[in-house]
Amino acid sequence: MVDFLYSADLKLQRANEHLNAVKDEMIAYGERKPYSLSFERNADATRHSAYLRVQEEPPFDSWGLIIGDCLQNLRAALDHAIFGLATARSWPKPPPNFESLAFPICKRPEHFTGSLAKLGVLSQETPVAATVEGLQPYNRRHPPDVPALLLLQDLNNGDKHRVISVTRAAVNGDVTTANLPPGCHLIAKWLIGGTLKDGTEVFRATLDRPAPNMTMELDLKMFPSIYHVADDNGVRRSPVDQVLAYIRDEVAYSINALRLHL
């Protein structure tokens, strides 16, 4: 018996291998403790800051290439699934106009109507077309996150023109302070608004009176992140492994939905 979605499954499997590879590399990098913190205070000791000190720069470009390969395989897996379904209708001959077969990804319903031709002979099968439309980003929303296939399309298209940009970012951490003078009030703030580089101020403690003997201990949690289209909360940057796993799971769901039409 011919498995017409075998090629799509292979592409998904390969994407997962890339995901695991880049995740393992990032974990190994973190385990080498490649960064530390230095502490400084202003002249009157009313502001205490922690600065990032990088001993080993991460291989951002290498990671970006692996991420691009992962995204390319995820996008191809969807196209291979459409090709497999169409081939099941014409076997053992190739499907008509097989060169133009593709899985459309559309932001709006009117865009999908104009993309039906990408399904080839499958566009004439109402159940198949309905399943493909049901998988479109405007139907598969996961607030506040960006719809996974829309995220895939945006990142994959970007990778066609430049290497995926990976950055270092802090998410939060635990702070312990000691030796504050009596009655001293502290306002603490994590500074996580941008890309972190060597020398970036990552934490600031502002006090209402001098505290020259104050000490701080920070357990800073950092992750390699990737920029993407803004989600419902305006967030444009997320951990690499979370983004890829989120897209991977949606692609796997979509292939399984299409499998029901074999």
C-alpha positions in Angstrom: 0.0 0.0 0.0 1.4 3.4 -1.0 1.7 5.9 1.8 1.0 9.1 0.0 1.9 11.4 2.9 5.3 9.6 3.5 7.2 12.6 2.0 5.3 15.1 4.2 6.1 13.0 7.3 9.7 12.9 6.4 9.9 16.6 6.1 8.2 17.0 9.5 10.6 14.5 11.0 13.6 16.4 9.5 12.3 19.7 10.9 12.0 18.1 14.3 15.7 17.0 14.0 16.7 20.6 13.3 14.6 21.8 16.3 16.2 19.3 18.6 19.7 20.1 17.3 19.5 23.9 17.8 17.8 23.3 21.2 20.7 21.0 22.3 23.3 23.5 21.1 21.6 26.3 23.1 21.4 24.2 26.2 25.1 23.3 25.9 26.0 26.9 25.5 24.1 27.9 28.6 25.7 25.1 30.6 29.1 26.6 29.9 28.2 29.7 32.0 29.2 32.0 29.2 28.2 35.2 31.0 28.4 36.8 34.4 27.2 40.0 36.1 29.0 43.0 37.5 27.6 45.5 40.0 27.9 49.2 40.2 26.3 52.1 42.1 26.0 55.8 41.6 27.9 58.4 43.6 25.3 58.7 46.4 24.4 55.0 46.5 20.8 55.6 45.6 21.0 53.5 42.4 22.5 50.1 42.2 22.8 48.3 38.8 23.8 44.9 37.5 25.5 44.7 34.1 25.8 41.7 31.8 29.4 40.6 31.1 29.7 38.1 28.2 32.7 35.8 28.2 31.6 33.7 25.2 29.5 35.1 22.4 26.9 32.6 21.2 27.0 31.3 17.6 23.9 33.3 16.6 24.5 32.9 12.8 24.9 29.2 13.1 21.7 28.9 15.1 19.9 31.1 12.6 20.9 28.8 9.8 19.6 25.7 11.6 16.3 27.5 12.5 15.9 28.5 8.8 16.4 24.8 7.8 13.8 23.8 10.4 11.3 26.4 9.1 11.9 25.4 5.4 11.1 21.8 6.2 8.0 22.7 8.1 6.7 24.8 5.3 7.6 22.0 2.7 5.8 19.4 4.8 2.5 21.2 4.2 3.2 21.4 0.5 4.2 17.8 0.3 0.9 16.8 2.1 -1.1 18.6 -0.6 1.0 16.9 -3.3 0.5 13.5 -1.7 -3.3 14.0 -1.5 -3.4 15.0 -5.1 -1.2 12.1 -6.1 -3.6 9.7 -4.3 -6.2 10.8 -6.8 -4.1 10.3 -9.9 -1.9 7.3 -9.0 0.2 5.9 -10.6 0.3 9.1 -12.8 1.4 12.4 -11.3 -1.4 14.8 -10.6 -2.2 17.5 -13.2 -0.2 20.7 -12.8 1.7 19.1 -10.0 4.4 21.8 -10.2 2.0 24.5 -8.9 0.5 22.4 -6.1 0.9 24.0 -2.6 -0.7 24.5 0.7 -2.0 28.1 0.8 -1.5 30.1 4.0 -3.8 33.1 4.0 -4.5 35.9 6.5 -8.1 36.5 5.4 -11.0 34.5 3.9 -11.0 36.5 0.7 -7.3 35.7 0.2 -8.1 32.0 0.5 -10.7 32.1 -2.3 -8.0 33.5 -4.6 -5.6 30.8 -3.6 -7.8 27.7 -4.2 -6.0 27.1 -7.5 -2.9 26.0 -5.5 -4.9 22.9 -4.5 -5.2 21.7 -8.1 -7.7 18.9 -8.5 -8.3 19.0 -4.7 -10.0 22.4 -5.0 -12.9 20.5 -6.6 -13.4 18.4 -3.5 -15.4 20.4 -1.0 -14.4 18.4 2.1 -10.7 18.8 1.3 -11.0 22.5 0.5 -13.0 22.9 3.7 -10.3 21.2 5.8 -7.6 23.3 4.3 -9.6 26.5 4.9 -10.3 25.3 8.5 -6.5 25.2 9.0 -6.0 28.8 7.9 -4.6 31.3 10.4 -7.9 33.3 10.5 -9.6 30.1 11.7 -6.9 28.7 13.9 -6.3 31.5 16.4 -4.6 30.9 19.7 -4.9 34.3 21.6 -2.7 36.0 22.5 -0.2 34.1 20.3 0.3 34.8 16.6 -1.5 32.0 14.6 1.2 29.3 14.1 0.9 29.0 10.3 1.0 32.8 9.9 4.2 32.8 12.0 5.6 30.1 9.9 4.9 32.0 6.7 6.4 35.2 8.0 9.6 33.6 9.3 10.1 31.3 6.4 9.7 34.2 3.9 12.2 36.2 5.9 14.7 33.3 5.8 14.6 33.4 2.0 16.3 36.8 2.0 18.4 36.8 5.1 19.6 34.5 7.9 17.1 34.3 10.8 18.1 36.7 13.5 18.6 35.2 16.9 19.3 37.5 19.9 20.1 37.1 23.6 17.3 38.2 25.9 16.5 38.1 29.6 13.1 37.0 30.8 13.4 37.6 34.5 15.2 36.3 37.6 15.3 36.2 41.3 16.9 39.1 43.3 18.1 39.0 46.8 19.1 42.3 48.5 20.8 42.8 51.9 22.2 45.5 54.2 19.6 48.1 53.4 19.4 51.0 55.9 16.3 51.1 58.2 13.2 52.5 56.5 14.8 52.4 53.1 12.4 51.9 50.2 13.5 50.1 47.1 12.1 50.1 43.6 13.5 47.3 41.5 13.2 47.0 37.7 14.3 44.4 35.2 15.5 46.1 32.1 14.5 43.6 29.3 13.3 45.9 26.6 16.0 45.2 24.0 18.7 42.9 22.8 21.3 42.2 25.5 24.9 42.8 24.7 28.1 42.9 26.7 27.8 45.8 29.2 24.0 46.0 29.0 22.3 47.1 32.2 19.9 44.2 33.0 18.7 45.2 36.5 18.4 48.4 38.5 17.5 49.1 42.1 16.5 52.6 42.9 16.3 53.7 46.6 14.8 56.7 48.4 18.0 57.2 50.5 21.7 56.2 50.2 22.5 52.6 50.8 26.3 52.3 50.4 26.5 48.8 51.9 23.6 47.3 50.0 24.4 44.0 48.2 22.5 42.2 45.5 22.4 38.6 44.3 20.8 37.9 41.0 19.7 34.6 39.4 19.3 35.9 35.9 17.3 33.7 33.5 18.2 34.2 29.9 17.2 32.6 26.6 18.0 32.9 22.9 15.1 34.6 21.3 13.7 35.2 17.8 11.8 38.2 16.5 8.4 37.7 14.9 5.2 39.5 14.0 3.6 41.1 17.1 1.1 39.0 19.0 -2.1 40.4 20.6 -0.1 41.9 23.4 2.4 43.5 21.2 5.1 41.0 22.0 7.6 40.6 19.1 10.2 38.3 20.6 9.9 34.8 22.0 12.2 31.9 23.0 13.5 30.0 19.9 12.5 26.5 21.1 9.0 27.6 22.0 8.4 29.3 18.7 9.6 26.3 16.7 7.8 23.8 18.8 4.6 25.8 18.5 4.8 25.9 14.7 5.9 22.2 14.5 2.9 21.1 16.5 0.5 23.0 14.2 2.1 21.6 11.1 1.8 18.1 12.5 -1.9 18.8 13.4 -2.5 20.0 9.8 -0.9 17.0 8.2 -3.0 14.7 10.4 -6.2 16.6 9.4 -5.4 16.2 5.7 -4.6 12.5 6.3 -8.3 11.9 6.9 -8.9 12.6 3.2 -6.7 9.8 1.8 
